[in-house]
Amino acid sequence: MYELLDNWITPWAEQSYEGYLVFLALCIVAGFYLLTKGGDWLSDHSSNIACQLGVPPVVVGLTIVSIATSTPELFTSLSALRSGSPGLVLGNVIGSNIANVGLILGIALLLGKISTQGAVSLAQRHCLFWITIGFCLALLLLPRGELGLIPGSLLLAFICFYLVTVTNHALRNKQRMKTAEELSASENTPTTSLILSVCVVGIATLALWIGSDSLVYGSKSLAIIAGVPEELIGFTLLAIGTSLPELAASISLVRKAQTSMLLGNIVGSNLFNISLIGGLAGIMGPVRSGAPHPWIDYISLLVTTMILIHWLGGKTLTQRHGLFLLLTYIIASISTWMLNS
């Protein structure tokens, strides 16, 4: 798809520069739309397939839904690797994690208070802490600052171990964990047929593939025209775009007072972004940063992650905390543009 777009749109640069820019903008908008819709369809219908096959709802939430919500970042990163733009991958992973905390949680807190008491287990907080530390140290200390086969394999091994562990724990404790809310959710499972859900999952995967190639093509071309490093485009444009499904879900969850699910989704999404997407990128890569000062992004990732983990210890978060997170996100974005553009 990327090659098709390149062959079809590039000639416009010679005929009409303004028309070429319009087509690039349309590619980005279409990519955002297809990624958002494809992620929603994949999440909903994968959950429906699992429930109809008898998988407990709690396991669906911890595994299938968590992976599905990271599919826009995953497909976008894979498309960036195929197109020879590894900088977009690092920018997307790091930028998405910072956006999940600073932008998405920040906006969610402006809409209402969130209690973190018992929302995310201590084990999950430790996992996020150590995987973020390891990811940043690997990029800082490894030769040429690249993420290659060995660190990529370690990241994938970690996420596999994490999935097996949380699934086994959920299955052992499913009777105790099956709260009234989960019972209600399982009783109201969508009645979409299994065959239809399988077809929709296929369509969603196609939408994610086309959308990711379209978004990467438009973003990469604009980065070349503007003369800015790919990491900056990944950190801002791609990261915000691929985080739109999480933003919409977070706003809905706040309004429904399902704040534990909101916090769990943010932690899970950040874990999968680093471990699954970073791991696959390392194995398919290697990937390295081409920005002059990539350390500013690593520091921003560490700071926002440490703030989140500290607050998950039982604090009640209010609008004041939301404004602080939004300010942190703005400062991180301005800092990386000033140092790396």
Secondary structure, 3 states (H helix, E strand, C coil): CHHHHHHHHCHHHHHCHHHHHHHHHHHHHHHHHHHHHHHHHHHHHHHHHHHHCCCCHHHHHHHHHHHHCCHHHHHHHHHHHHCCCHHHHHHHHHHHHHHHHHHHHHHHHHHCCEECCCCCCHHHHHHHHHHHHHHHHHHHHCHHHEECHHHHHHHHHHHHHHHHHHHHHHHHCHHHHCCHHHHHHHHCCCCCCHHHHHHHHHHHHHHHHHHHHHHHHHHHHHHHHHCCCHHHHHHHHHHHHHCHHHHHHHHHHHHCCCHHHHHHHHHHHHHHHHHHHHHHHHHHCCEECCCCCCHHHHHHHHHHHHHHHHHCCCCEECHHHHHHHHHHHHHHHHHHHHHHC
